[in-house]
């Protein structure tokens, strides 16, 4: 299992685990994070935007051009922003920390 720490907009730390090969969006949703994932991981929206901890960012595969284009549409983008649906968990990511942007809302949970 891969341990992930989500840091909410109010600095609450939420610990979660996912299996190698799973994606960060599904793990975050299972942990109750406000990651809507409107397109269900098909990379057609930016509602699963997260900010990856600087120390972890270099361990991720580079973002595709399509992902970069979608991040241009996301609010609160930072240099280490990624779409959580595009982050596949590996053993090397055990301990990964990601921040949920303050403007993230999951409209499914109203």
Steps between C-alpha positions, in 0.01 A plus 500: 500500500605858430441755775377843394448813708243746373520851646168678486443870439476550880830312555339181630713195423305198376687171471395253230632189329479375146626201309790518258347571158200688635468870424505784746152622405333177613701491822412862576131447431496191726662712774222762468708767328312758288639368172203491267662332202207599277647319200569187709871506426472545124707821517224722362468737797709640784273420796755262651781758521744452791824666601777245547760555771821641349708211631272255316437686176821383330411137568189517282498426131490830309159644418383459143430803284126427534528499879694827495226654283231394748701632794494839327123496566524403868472762774787542745761327285851482643830385344447151647133467398381177338174326419458225756345271237837498323707395801537124511616370835834320513696359793737797465214738582444349845462801731385739225354830624256703294303813580139549401457852357271727700258538212444126453139394531338167433154584372401134549518553878253784546 
